[in-house]
């Protein structure tokens, strides 16, 4: 077995995949029709359909992957079309440690995207359900996400509600 530092990131899961088998799917608030259950290359291709990814060297990718993996607070989750060996959807759960709420954890879902050719196949539902249940499993006191107004109805299906807080940002780079 090779040391982790020498192995390629695509051969190392960011988190233990057995954690997904421990999710309590009876707590899921959306239905799939037809029913489905959760039972590399192309990651940047699908991510670029959400936002600007920029140019990332293999060294930059590996360094960031290792940093995220070693923190234990990033749960980058992908759906792969195994018939073509391509990632077709991705979403990330980030765990934020708080001093408030008795030093509780907050989950935050980011970078939810499904490849254009795979939209309408419930992959967004699968990813959002998975990460919502995963945040419960990880004992987060709440989970949040940011979305465009046109996507609010989609996320309400999972029990999310529009916050009365204003989302503000300051961008330093394009």
C-alpha positions, 0 to 999 in steps of 0.5 A: 500500500502506498503512503497517502501523500503519493497516491493520486487523489482520485483513488482516495475518498475524501471521507469514509464512504461507509458513513453514507451507509449509516444515514437514516433515510426514513428522515428524508423529506422528499420522494423520488419518482421513480424511487432511487437510493444511493447504493475522477475524471470530469469533476472540473467539467461539471463544477464549471457548469456552476461557476468559474473554476479557473486553471488548476494544476494537478499539484494545486488540486492535490494540495487542496484535496489533501488540505480538505481531507485532512481537516475532516470538515469537508464532504465533497460528494460526487455522482459518477456515471460508471458507464462512461467513468465521468462525474456528472454531479457534485455537492459539498457539505462543510462542517463549521465549528461554533462557540455558540450553541454549546460549541455545536457544529453547523453544516453548510451545503455548497457547490451543488451542480448536476451536469447539463445532460443529466439534469432531470434525473433526480441527482440534485435531489439525491445529493441534497438529501444525502448531505442533509441527512449526513449533517444530521448524522454528524450532529450539526445543530443546523444546516444552511445553504445559499441559492438563487431565488429560482431554486428556493422551491426546490430546497423547500422540499427538503425542509429548508426555509428562507432565512430572514437574514440578509446574505451579504458578500464582498468579492476580492477576485473575479 
